[in-house]
Amino acid sequence: MKALLNIYRCTRDRRGTEQADRDINGLFEAFDGIDAHRTPSRRIPADFGIAGYFFRYERLFVYWRRLLNEDIGIVTFLHERMHQIDRFRVDFSA
């Protein structure tokens, strides 16, 4: 939840409260859509040695995976400008 709060604050500070609210609500709609296959996701390439999926929402890449109980776990959010390989390897190992 800390990452979502940071995303909200950053968007609010740069683009205003209304846009921050739209973005957060849109992210939660995308999360809800994962299980129903409304949110198209791609498998993380096998070269990375990490089992999971990702999708793009606005300027964010959202990484997720199935948990042992089959729930969906959101692993991390990375802005399109971040070096993704190193960051999500760290986040997936947690």
NULOSE-561199 format. One record per atom (N, C-alpha, C): x negated, y, z negated; residue in one letter. Coordinates in nm, 4 decimals. Atoms other than C-alpha are relative to their C-alpha. Last residue first. Layout:
REM residues N
<r><east>X</east><north>Y</north><up>Z</up><type>A</type></r>
...
***
This chain:
REM residues 94
<r><east>-0.0462</east><north>-0.0322</north><up>0.1362</up><type>A</type></r>
<r><east>-1.0770</east><north>-1.0490</north><up>0.1217</up><type>A</type></r>
<r><east>0.1120</east><north>-0.0916</north><up>-0.0447</up><type>A</type></r>
<r><east>0.0676</east><north>0.0883</north><up>0.0945</up><type>S</type></r>
<r><east>-1.2428</east><north>-1.2116</north><up>0.4245</up><type>S</type></r>
<r><east>0.0471</east><north>0.0236</north><up>-0.1434</up><type>S</type></r>
<r><east>-0.0529</east><north>0.1355</north><up>-0.0090</up><type>F</type></r>
<r><east>-0.9889</east><north>-1.0622</north><up>0.6633</up><type>F</type></r>
<r><east>-0.0668</east><north>-0.0919</north><up>-0.1005</up><type>F</type></r>
<r><east>-0.1363</east><north>0.0057</north><up>0.0522</up><type>D</type></r>
<r><east>-1.0691</east><north>-0.7075</north><up>0.5480</up><type>D</type></r>
<r><east>0.0585</east><north>-0.1414</north><up>0.0041</up><type>D</type></r>
<r><east>0.0030</east><north>-0.0235</north><up>0.1448</up><type>V</type></r>
<r><east>-1.4458</east><north>-0.7475</north><up>0.5959</up><type>V</type></r>
<r><east>0.1398</east><north>-0.0166</north><up>-0.0573</up><type>V</type></r>
<r><east>0.0675</east><north>0.1170</north><up>0.0576</up><type>R</type></r>
<r><east>-1.4107</east><north>-0.9019</north><up>0.9413</up><type>R</type></r>
<r><east>-0.0033</east><north>0.0125</north><up>-0.1522</up><type>R</type></r>
<r><east>-0.0989</east><north>0.1038</north><up>0.0268</up><type>F</type></r>
<r><east>-1.1530</east><north>-0.6338</north><up>1.0160</up><type>F</type></r>
<r><east>-0.0637</east><north>-0.1284</north><up>-0.0459</up><type>F</type></r>
<r><east>-0.1022</east><north>-0.0290</north><up>0.1006</up><type>R</type></r>
<r><east>-1.3990</east><north>-0.3538</north><up>0.9584</up><type>R</type></r>
<r><east>0.0948</east><north>-0.1160</north><up>-0.0219</up><type>R</type></r>
<r><east>0.0563</east><north>0.0066</north><up>0.1351</up><type>D</type></r>
<r><east>-1.6982</east><north>-0.4976</north><up>1.1441</up><type>D</type></r>
<r><east>0.1068</east><north>0.0195</north><up>-0.1070</up><type>D</type></r>
<r><east>0.0536</east><north>0.1337</north><up>0.0270</up><type>I</type></r>
<r><east>-1.5077</east><north>-0.5737</north><up>1.4642</up><type>I</type></r>
<r><east>-0.0504</east><north>-0.0105</north><up>-0.1433</up><type>I</type></r>
<r><east>-0.0936</east><north>0.1002</north><up>0.0471</up><type>Q</type></r>
<r><east>-1.2942</east><north>-0.2625</north><up>1.4593</up><type>Q</type></r>
<r><east>-0.0624</east><north>-0.1332</north><up>-0.0386</up><type>Q</type></r>
<r><east>0.0703</east><north>0.1173</north><up>-0.0525</up><type>H</type></r>
<r><east>-1.5363</east><north>0.0232</north><up>1.4797</up><type>H</type></r>
<r><east>0.0695</east><north>-0.1232</north><up>-0.0548</up><type>H</type></r>
<r><east>0.0847</east><north>0.0731</north><up>0.0945</up><type>M</type></r>
<r><east>-1.2834</east><north>0.2957</north><up>1.4076</up><type>M</type></r>
<r><east>-0.0677</east><north>-0.1177</north><up>0.0691</up><type>M</type></r>
<r><east>0.1386</east><north>-0.0463</north><up>-0.0052</up><type>R</type></r>
<r><east>-1.1585</east><north>0.5313</north><up>1.6802</up><type>R</type></r>
<r><east>-0.0939</east><north>-0.0773</north><up>-0.0920</up><type>R</type></r>
<r><east>0.0623</east><north>0.0382</north><up>-0.1261</up><type>E</type></r>
<r><east>-0.8316</east><north>0.3432</north><up>1.7413</up><type>E</type></r>
<r><east>-0.1461</east><north>0.0427</north><up>0.0097</up><type>E</type></r>
<r><east>-0.0225</east><north>-0.1025</north><up>-0.1009</up><type>H</type></r>
<r><east>-0.7419</east><north>0.3808</north><up>1.3757</up><type>H</type></r>
<r><east>-0.0770</east><north>-0.0387</north><up>0.1253</up><type>H</type></r>
<r><east>0.1196</east><north>-0.0714</north><up>-0.0435</up><type>L</type></r>
<r><east>-0.7545</east><north>0.0560</north><up>1.1846</up><type>L</type></r>
<r><east>0.0381</east><north>0.1010</north><up>0.1069</up><type>L</type></r>
<r><east>-0.0341</east><north>-0.0953</north><up>-0.1048</up><type>F</type></r>
<r><east>-0.4790</east><north>-0.0938</north><up>0.9749</up><type>F</type></r>
<r><east>-0.1292</east><north>0.0694</north><up>0.0386</up><type>F</type></r>
<r><east>0.0619</east><north>-0.1324</north><up>-0.0026</up><type>T</type></r>
<r><east>-0.5474</east><north>-0.4001</north><up>0.7665</up><type>T</type></r>
<r><east>0.0583</east><north>0.0820</north><up>0.1131</up><type>T</type></r>
<r><east>0.1373</east><north>0.0038</north><up>0.0494</up><type>V</type></r>
<r><east>-0.4358</east><north>-0.7449</north><up>0.6594</up><type>V</type></r>
<r><east>-0.0607</east><north>0.1390</north><up>-0.0056</up><type>V</type></r>
<r><east>0.0673</east><north>-0.1067</north><up>-0.0726</up><type>I</type></r>
<r><east>-0.0580</east><north>-0.7356</north><up>0.6858</up><type>I</type></r>
<r><east>-0.1399</east><north>0.0108</north><up>-0.0608</up><type>I</type></r>
<r><east>0.0837</east><north>-0.0882</north><up>0.0805</up><type>G</type></r>
<r><east>0.0530</east><north>-1.0721</north><up>0.5546</up><type>G</type></r>
<r><east>-0.0668</east><north>0.1029</north><up>0.0886</up><type>G</type></r>
<r><east>0.0911</east><north>-0.0807</north><up>-0.0802</up><type>I</type></r>
<r><east>0.3429</east><north>-1.2532</north><up>0.7182</up><type>I</type></r>
<r><east>-0.0754</east><north>0.0931</north><up>-0.0939</up><type>I</type></r>
<r><east>-0.0308</east><north>-0.1425</north><up>-0.0041</up><type>D</type></r>
<r><east>0.5041</east><north>-1.5248</north><up>0.5113</up><type>D</type></r>
<r><east>-0.1012</east><north>0.0692</north><up>0.0900</up><type>D</type></r>
<r><east>-0.0596</east><north>-0.0402</north><up>-0.1283</up><type>E</type></r>
<r><east>0.4378</east><north>-1.8855</north><up>0.6145</up><type>E</type></r>
<r><east>0.0515</east><north>0.1436</north><up>0.0021</up><type>E</type></r>
<r><east>-0.1437</east><north>0.0248</north><up>0.0175</up><type>N</type></r>
<r><east>0.3661</east><north>-1.9996</north><up>0.2546</up><type>N</type></r>
<r><east>0.0815</east><north>0.0425</north><up>0.1225</up><type>N</type></r>
<r><east>-0.0231</east><north>0.1430</north><up>0.0221</up><type>L</type></r>
<r><east>-0.0014</east><north>-2.0333</north><up>0.3438</up><type>L</type></r>
<r><east>0.1477</east><north>-0.0337</north><up>-0.0156</up><type>L</type></r>
<r><east>0.0512</east><north>0.0469</north><up>0.1282</up><type>L</type></r>
<r><east>-0.0029</east><north>-1.6802</north><up>0.4843</up><type>L</type></r>
<r><east>0.0334</east><north>-0.1477</north><up>-0.0172</up><type>L</type></r>
<r><east>-0.0956</east><north>0.0815</north><up>0.0762</up><type>R</type></r>
<r><east>0.0461</east><north>-1.6024</north><up>0.8489</up><type>R</type></r>
<r><east>-0.0684</east><north>-0.0456</north><up>-0.1278</up><type>R</type></r>
<r><east>0.0133</east><north>0.1459</north><up>-0.0111</up><type>R</type></r>
<r><east>-0.1806</east><north>-1.3271</north><up>0.9733</up><type>R</type></r>
<r><east>0.1113</east><north>-0.0673</north><up>-0.0788</up><type>R</type></r>
<r><east>-0.0822</east><north>0.0790</north><up>0.0905</up><type>W</type></r>
<r><east>-0.1849</east><north>-0.9535</north><up>1.0378</up><type>W</type></r>
<r><east>-0.0285</east><north>-0.1482</north><up>0.0205</up><type>W</type></r>
<r><east>0.0436</east><north>0.1393</north><up>0.0016</up><type>Y</type></r>
<r><east>-0.3930</east><north>-0.6800</north><up>1.1961</up><type>Y</type></r>
<r><east>0.0805</east><north>-0.0758</north><up>-0.1039</up><type>Y</type></r>
<r><east>-0.0477</east><north>0.0665</north><up>0.1208</up><type>V</type></r>
<r><east>-0.2368</east><north>-0.3438</north><up>1.2840</up><type>V</type></r>
<r><east>-0.0371</east><north>-0.1466</north><up>0.0111</up><type>V</type></r>
<r><east>-0.0048</east><north>0.1433</north><up>-0.0248</up><type>F</type></r>
<r><east>-0.4242</east><north>-0.1314</north><up>1.5366</up><type>F</type></r>
<r><east>0.0367</east><north>-0.0632</north><up>-0.1335</up><type>F</type></r>
<r><east>0.0481</east><north>0.0989</north><up>0.0957</up><type>L</type></r>
<r><east>-0.3354</east><north>0.2314</north><up>1.4909</up><type>L</type></r>
<r><east>0.0027</east><north>-0.1394</north><up>0.0598</up><type>L</type></r>
<r><east>0.1467</east><north>0.0029</north><up>-0.0078</up><type>R</type></r>
<r><east>-0.3076</east><north>0.5158</north><up>1.7406</up><type>R</type></r>
<r><east>-0.0624</east><north>-0.0993</north><up>-0.0978</up><type>R</type></r>
<r><east>0.0531</east><north>-0.1344</north><up>-0.0204</up><type>E</type></r>
<r><east>0.0663</east><north>0.4662</north><up>1.8068</up><type>E</type></r>
<r><east>-0.1522</east><north>-0.0091</north><up>0.0153</up><type>E</type></r>
<r><east>-0.1097</east><north>-0.0905</north><up>0.0302</up><type>Y</type></r>
<r><east>0.1320</east><north>0.1119</north><up>1.6864</up><type>Y</type></r>
<r><east>-0.0577</east><north>0.1408</north><up>0.0039</up><type>Y</type></r>
<r><east>0.0296</east><north>-0.1427</north><up>0.0053</up><type>R</type></r>
<r><east>-0.0938</east><north>-0.1484</north><up>1.8408</up><type>R</type></r>
<r><east>0.1275</east><north>0.0757</north><up>-0.0309</up><type>R</type></r>
<r><east>-0.0783</east><north>-0.0778</north><up>-0.0943</up><type>F</type></r>
<r><east>-0.0621</east><north>-0.5138</north><up>1.7657</up><type>F</type></r>
<r><east>-0.0379</east><north>0.1460</north><up>-0.0177</up><type>F</type></r>
<r><east>-0.0013</east><north>-0.1457</north><up>0.0111</up><type>F</type></r>
<r><east>-0.2826</east><north>-0.7712</north><up>1.6036</up><type>F</type></r>
<r><east>0.0978</east><north>0.0591</north><up>0.0998</up><type>F</type></r>
<r><east>-0.0608</east><north>-0.0685</north><up>-0.1133</up><type>Y</type></r>
<r><east>-0.2973</east><north>-1.1405</north><up>1.5284</up><type>Y</type></r>
<r><east>-0.0129</east><north>0.1498</north><up>-0.0205</up><type>Y</type></r>
<r><east>-0.0945</east><north>-0.1079</north><up>0.0239</up><type>G</type></r>
<r><east>-0.4775</east><north>-1.3777</north><up>1.3000</up><type>G</type></r>
<r><east>0.0440</east><north>0.0633</north><up>0.1295</up><type>G</type></r>
<r><east>-0.1349</east><north>0.0362</north><up>-0.0446</up><type>A</type></r>
<r><east>-0.7302</east><north>-1.6529</north><up>1.2583</up><type>A</type></r>
<r><east>0.0949</east><north>0.1135</north><up>-0.0341</up><type>A</type></r>
<r><east>-0.1017</east><north>-0.0418</north><up>0.0964</up><type>I</type></r>
<r><east>-1.0803</east><north>-1.5101</north><up>1.2352</up><type>I</type></r>
<r><east>0.1363</east><north>-0.0362</north><up>0.0566</up><type>I</type></r>
<r><east>-0.0061</east><north>0.1008</north><up>0.1053</up><type>G</type></r>
<r><east>-1.3871</east><north>-1.6583</north><up>1.4057</up><type>G</type></r>
<r><east>0.1019</east><north>0.0317</north><up>-0.1082</up><type>G</type></r>
<r><east>0.0176</east><north>-0.0643</north><up>0.1286</up><type>F</type></r>
<r><east>-1.4462</east><north>-1.3390</north><up>1.6018</up><type>F</type></r>
<r><east>0.0063</east><north>-0.0984</north><up>-0.1159</up><type>F</type></r>
<r><east>0.1407</east><north>-0.0387</north><up>0.0193</up><type>D</type></r>
<r><east>-1.5069</east><north>-1.5217</north><up>1.9282</up><type>D</type></r>
<r><east>-0.0253</east><north>0.0595</north><up>-0.1379</up><type>D</type></r>
<r><east>0.0678</east><north>0.1062</north><up>0.0752</up><type>A</type></r>
<r><east>-1.1587</east><north>-1.6764</north><up>1.8921</up><type>A</type></r>
<r><east>-0.1466</east><north>0.0331</north><up>-0.0275</up><type>A</type></r>
<r><east>0.0842</east><north>0.0902</north><up>-0.0791</up><type>P</type></r>
<r><east>-1.0039</east><north>-1.3490</north><up>2.0087</up><type>P</type></r>
<r><east>-0.0790</east><north>-0.0976</north><up>-0.0873</up><type>P</type></r>
<r><east>0.1370</east><north>-0.0514</north><up>0.0087</up><type>I</type></r>
<r><east>-0.7450</east><north>-1.2103</north><up>1.7653</up><type>I</type></r>
<r><east>-0.0890</east><north>-0.0980</north><up>0.0756</up><type>I</type></r>
<r><east>0.0896</east><north>0.0772</north><up>0.0861</up><type>R</type></r>
<r><east>-0.4099</east><north>-1.3340</north><up>1.8944</up><type>R</type></r>
<r><east>-0.1370</east><north>0.0680</north><up>-0.0023</up><type>R</type></r>
<r><east>0.0988</east><north>0.0822</north><up>-0.0699</up><type>R</type></r>
<r><east>-0.1897</east><north>-1.0682</north><up>2.0467</up><type>R</type></r>
<r><east>-0.0862</east><north>-0.0709</north><up>-0.1027</up><type>R</type></r>
<r><east>0.1311</east><north>0.0085</north><up>0.0628</up><type>S</type></r>
<r><east>0.1260</east><north>-0.9226</north><up>1.9037</up><type>S</type></r>
<r><east>-0.0890</east><north>-0.0888</north><up>0.0843</up><type>S</type></r>
<r><east>0.0972</east><north>0.0817</north><up>-0.0727</up><type>P</type></r>
<r><east>0.4517</east><north>-0.8060</north><up>2.0573</up><type>P</type></r>
<r><east>-0.1380</east><north>0.0070</north><up>-0.0661</up><type>P</type></r>
<r><east>0.1254</east><north>-0.0738</north><up>-0.0008</up><type>T</type></r>
<r><east>0.6812</east><north>-0.6693</north><up>1.7888</up><type>T</type></r>
<r><east>-0.1039</east><north>-0.0864</north><up>0.0703</up><type>T</type></r>
<r><east>-0.0293</east><north>-0.1284</north><up>-0.0639</up><type>R</type></r>
<r><east>1.0308</east><north>-0.7986</north><up>1.8603</up><type>R</type></r>
<r><east>-0.1246</east><north>0.0872</north><up>0.0081</up><type>R</type></r>
<r><east>0.0646</east><north>-0.0087</north><up>-0.1316</up><type>H</type></r>
<r><east>0.9198</east><north>-1.1567</north><up>1.7908</up><type>H</type></r>
<r><east>0.0419</east><north>0.1246</north><up>0.0772</up><type>H</type></r>
<r><east>-0.1080</east><north>0.0137</north><up>-0.0979</up><type>A</type></r>
<r><east>1.1666</east><north>-1.1888</north><up>1.4993</up><type>A</type></r>
<r><east>-0.0516</east><north>0.0103</north><up>0.1435</up><type>A</type></r>
<r><east>-0.0596</east><north>0.1334</north><up>0.0139</up><type>D</type></r>
<r><east>0.8794</east><north>-1.2559</north><up>1.2575</up><type>D</type></r>
<r><east>0.1091</east><north>-0.0248</north><up>0.1040</up><type>D</type></r>
<r><east>0.0998</east><north>0.1048</north><up>-0.0249</up><type>I</type></r>
<r><east>0.6846</east><north>-0.9525</north><up>1.3781</up><type>I</type></r>
<r><east>0.0657</east><north>-0.1373</north><up>-0.0006</up><type>I</type></r>
<r><east>-0.0120</east><north>0.0611</north><up>-0.1315</up><type>G</type></r>
<r><east>0.9843</east><north>-0.7201</north><up>1.4073</up><type>G</type></r>
<r><east>-0.0989</east><north>-0.1113</north><up>0.0289</up><type>G</type></r>
<r><east>-0.1210</east><north>0.0832</north><up>-0.0018</up><type>D</type></r>
<r><east>1.0076</east><north>-0.6429</north><up>1.0376</up><type>D</type></r>
<r><east>0.0131</east><north>-0.0752</north><up>0.1317</up><type>D</type></r>
<r><east>0.0253</east><north>0.1131</north><up>0.0896</up><type>F</type></r>
<r><east>0.6473</east><north>-0.5203</north><up>1.0456</up><type>F</type></r>
<r><east>0.1188</east><north>-0.0957</north><up>0.0012</up><type>F</type></r>
<r><east>0.0901</east><north>0.0919</north><up>-0.0706</up><type>A</type></r>
<r><east>0.7259</east><north>-0.3058</north><up>1.3523</up><type>A</type></r>
<r><east>-0.0314</east><north>-0.1217</north><up>-0.0866</up><type>A</type></r>
<r><east>-0.0818</east><north>0.0660</north><up>-0.1022</up><type>E</type></r>
<r><east>1.0242</east><north>-0.1518</north><up>1.1731</up><type>E</type></r>
<r><east>-0.0847</east><north>-0.1005</north><up>0.0780</up><type>E</type></r>
<r><east>-0.0805</east><north>0.1009</north><up>0.0689</up><type>F</type></r>
<r><east>0.7956</east><north>-0.0834</north><up>0.8760</up><type>F</type></r>
<r><east>0.0950</east><north>-0.0719</north><up>0.0962</up><type>F</type></r>
<r><east>0.0866</east><north>0.1113</north><up>0.0398</up><type>L</type></r>
<r><east>0.5460</east><north>0.0883</north><up>1.1056</up><type>L</type></r>
<r><east>0.0803</east><north>-0.1094</north><up>-0.0689</up><type>L</type></r>
<r><east>0.0294</east><north>0.0788</north><up>-0.1193</up><type>G</type></r>
<r><east>0.8207</east><north>0.2979</north><up>1.2624</up><type>G</type></r>
<r><east>-0.0901</east><north>-0.1183</north><up>-0.0301</up><type>G</type></r>
<r><east>-0.1209</east><north>0.0783</north><up>-0.0298</up><type>N</type></r>
<r><east>0.9385</east><north>0.4143</north><up>0.9206</up><type>N</type></r>
<r><east>-0.0209</east><north>-0.0887</north><up>0.1220</up><type>N</type></r>
<r><east>-0.0087</east><north>0.1041</north><up>0.1026</up><type>I</type></r>
<r><east>0.5819</east><north>0.5160</north><up>0.8367</up><type>I</type></r>
<r><east>0.1229</east><north>-0.0872</north><up>0.0238</up><type>I</type></r>
<r><east>0.1056</east><north>0.0999</north><up>-0.0190</up><type>D</type></r>
<r><east>0.5424</east><north>0.7011</north><up>1.1674</up><type>D</type></r>
<r><east>0.0100</east><north>-0.1131</north><up>-0.1016</up><type>D</type></r>
<r><east>-0.0296</east><north>0.0820</north><up>-0.1198</up><type>R</type></r>
<r><east>0.8787</east><north>0.8775</north><up>1.1490</up><type>R</type></r>
<r><east>-0.1032</east><north>-0.1112</north><up>0.0177</up><type>R</type></r>
<r><east>-0.1144</east><north>0.0859</north><up>0.0315</up><type>D</type></r>
<r><east>0.8127</east><north>0.9943</north><up>0.7900</up><type>D</type></r>
<r><east>0.0344</east><north>-0.0911</north><up>0.1178</up><type>D</type></r>
<r><east>0.0502</east><north>0.1028</north><up>0.0921</up><type>A</type></r>
<r><east>0.4674</east><north>1.1234</north><up>0.8853</up><type>A</type></r>
<r><east>0.1116</east><north>-0.0965</north><up>-0.0370</up><type>A</type></r>
<r><east>0.0734</east><north>0.0984</north><up>-0.0799</up><type>Q</type></r>
<r><east>0.6191</east><north>1.3054</north><up>1.1838</up><type>Q</type></r>
<r><east>-0.0528</east><north>-0.1121</north><up>-0.0879</up><type>Q</type></r>
<r><east>-0.0954</east><north>0.0726</north><up>-0.0853</up><type>E</type></r>
<r><east>0.8782</east><north>1.4763</north><up>0.9637</up><type>E</type></r>
<r><east>-0.0704</east><north>-0.1068</north><up>0.0832</up><type>E</type></r>
<r><east>-0.0738</east><north>0.1011</north><up>0.0753</up><type>T</type></r>
<r><east>0.6187</east><north>1.5617</north><up>0.6994</up><type>T</type></r>
<r><east>0.0949</east><north>-0.0804</north><up>0.0881</up><type>T</type></r>
<r><east>-0.1215</east><north>-0.0369</north><up>0.0709</up><type>G</type></r>
<r><east>0.3839</east><north>1.7483</north><up>0.9310</up><type>G</type></r>
<r><east>0.0736</east><north>-0.1177</north><up>-0.0609</up><type>G</type></r>
<r><east>-0.1123</east><north>-0.0126</north><up>-0.0929</up><type>R</type></r>
<r><east>0.1273</east><north>1.6737</north><up>1.2003</up><type>R</type></r>
<r><east>0.1336</east><north>0.0290</north><up>-0.0663</up><type>R</type></r>
<r><east>0.0349</east><north>-0.0411</north><up>-0.1368</up><type>R</type></r>
<r><east>-0.2170</east><north>1.6994</north><up>1.0449</up><type>R</type></r>
<r><east>0.1207</east><north>0.0328</north><up>0.0870</up><type>R</type></r>
<r><east>0.0892</east><north>-0.1157</north><up>0.0025</up><type>D</type></r>
<r><east>-0.1486</east><north>1.6956</north><up>0.6702</up><type>D</type></r>
<r><east>-0.0307</east><north>0.0521</north><up>0.1401</up><type>D</type></r>
<r><east>-0.0718</east><north>-0.1161</north><up>0.0554</up><type>R</type></r>
<r><east>0.1544</east><north>1.4689</north><up>0.7037</up><type>R</type></r>
<r><east>-0.0872</east><north>0.1250</north><up>0.0058</up><type>R</type></r>
<r><east>-0.0953</east><north>-0.0446</north><up>-0.1010</up><type>T</type></r>
<r><east>-0.0338</east><north>1.2282</north><up>0.9304</up><type>T</type></r>
<r><east>0.0741</east><north>0.1249</north><up>-0.0473</up><type>T</type></r>
<r><east>0.0773</east><north>-0.0525</north><up>-0.1129</up><type>C</type></r>
<r><east>-0.3259</east><north>1.2043</north><up>0.6886</up><type>C</type></r>
<r><east>0.0935</east><north>0.0548</north><up>0.1076</up><type>C</type></r>
<r><east>0.0588</east><north>-0.1292</north><up>0.0372</up><type>R</type></r>
<r><east>-0.0958</east><north>1.1675</north><up>0.3901</up><type>R</type></r>
<r><east>-0.0750</east><north>0.0643</north><up>0.1160</up><type>R</type></r>
<r><east>-0.1058</east><north>-0.0998</north><up>0.0160</up><type>Y</type></r>
<r><east>0.1126</east><north>0.8931</north><up>0.5509</up><type>Y</type></r>
<r><east>-0.0595</east><north>0.1382</north><up>-0.0279</up><type>Y</type></r>
<r><east>-0.0514</east><north>-0.0282</north><up>-0.1344</up><type>I</type></r>
<r><east>-0.1888</east><north>0.6968</north><up>0.6709</up><type>I</type></r>
<r><east>0.1057</east><north>0.1098</north><up>-0.0077</up><type>I</type></r>
<r><east>0.1017</east><north>-0.0796</north><up>-0.0685</up><type>N</type></r>
<r><east>-0.3471</east><north>0.7245</north><up>0.3253</up><type>N</type></r>
<r><east>0.0448</east><north>0.0380</north><up>0.1409</up><type>N</type></r>
<r><east>-0.0038</east><north>-0.1330</north><up>0.0598</up><type>L</type></r>
<r><east>-0.0256</east><north>0.6048</north><up>0.1624</up><type>L</type></r>
<r><east>-0.1011</east><north>0.0918</north><up>0.0673</up><type>L</type></r>
<r><east>-0.1190</east><north>-0.0678</north><up>-0.0514</up><type>L</type></r>
<r><east>-0.0095</east><north>0.3145</north><up>0.4041</up><type>L</type></r>
<r><east>0.0117</east><north>0.1419</north><up>-0.0555</up><type>L</type></r>
<r><east>0.0260</east><north>-0.0364</north><up>-0.1398</up><type>A</type></r>
<r><east>-0.3688</east><north>0.2203</north><up>0.3224</up><type>A</type></r>
<r><east>0.1191</east><north>0.0729</north><up>0.0599</up><type>A</type></r>
<r><east>0.0880</east><north>-0.1164</north><up>0.0010</up><type>K</type></r>
<r><east>-0.2955</east><north>0.2323</north><up>-0.0511</up><type>K</type></r>
<r><east>-0.0283</east><north>0.0461</north><up>0.1427</up><type>K</type></r>
<r><east>-0.0812</east><north>-0.1196</north><up>0.0000</up><type>M</type></r>
<r><east>0.0000</east><north>0.0000</north><up>0.0000</up><type>M</type></r>
<r><east>-0.0856</east><north>0.1260</north><up>0.0000</up><type>M</type></r>
***
